[in-house]
């Protein structure tokens, strides 16, 4: 009986503790860890993206203009050549002989024409004095006129012979980079051959052709009153985007693809752009100076439209419908639904439910804080 009181006391203490624990409020759902960014206003370009193909402004297949044997090739495949540079030397000896013959024929006929012209002048005076008949004068004049026509024909033949001698040296019609050779020294070439001896592509400047949907036509026409910048980004290993300017917009919409063909002109001073290469193209129409933007990864899509999760002051997340005007790189330009300064969730949205409480990882970054929007 001496130990019964302490045992009762211990039992009462345990019971009281259990009762106190039962009266505590139940713990709430765990907070969701998220990353956030702040919606802000900043200059954003209004631009169109496309995949483009590089093409030379001019590409010329060099063909022979006279028949003959190639005596010498004066360049190497892949060389840069300038306009007028000698590329091939065709055997010109037959054409030089024809030229000498044409010069001699012209000299002979020139002398005969001079004599006939003097005879015609003399007979004209004699006919005026009735010393010879008018018919005699007309005959002399006809002879002189015929020889004058012969001299003109000889002059044309001489020019043709000179051209053939000149054409025996095949020169570059434009400056650019040469392709592969299709003939070698000793080959016989003819003007009727359809295959070019070599193809020259002009690389500086150069064009990039690309197409955009015809729905962009109103914007293209609206901003086409001033030069529009175009940027091209070559493939892996390139030094970065190259700056050019819009040089051409086609005058019709392709009825099959529903697109409009555009071409950008690039200086290509360092030769980064190569004919036939595929590049990523960005056409900058204008710059919106005060656009409201959030990271594009913050915008989600449902059957009801696009939305974001906004973090409220009490740490809860609210689903908010937004209207996205367009996306630019990693940014979404918001037309409606978000106010400047709002915190939007950029990572962890899939674990959120409306009014769920969040645990923000790190501090929201913004351009005004020295970083880019995340």
Secondary structure, 3 states (H helix, E strand, C coil): CCCHHHHHHHHHHHHHHHHHHHCCCCCCCCCEEEEEEECEEEEEEEEEEEEEEEEECCEEEECCCCCEEEEEECCCCCCEECCCCEEEEECCHHHHHHHHHHHHHHHHHHHHHHHHHHHHHHHHHHHHCCCCCHHHHHHHHHHHHHHHHHHHHHHHHHHHHHHHHHHCEEECCCCEEECCCCCCCCCEECCCCCCCCEEEECCCCEEEEEEEEHHHHHHHHHHCCCCCEEEEECCCCCCCCEEEEEEEECCCCCCCCCEEEEEEEECCCCCCCCCCCEEEEEEEEEEEEEEEEEEHHHCEEECCEEEEEEECCCCEEEEEECEEEEEECCEEEEEECCCCCCEEEEECHHHCCCCEEEEECCCCECHHHCCCCC
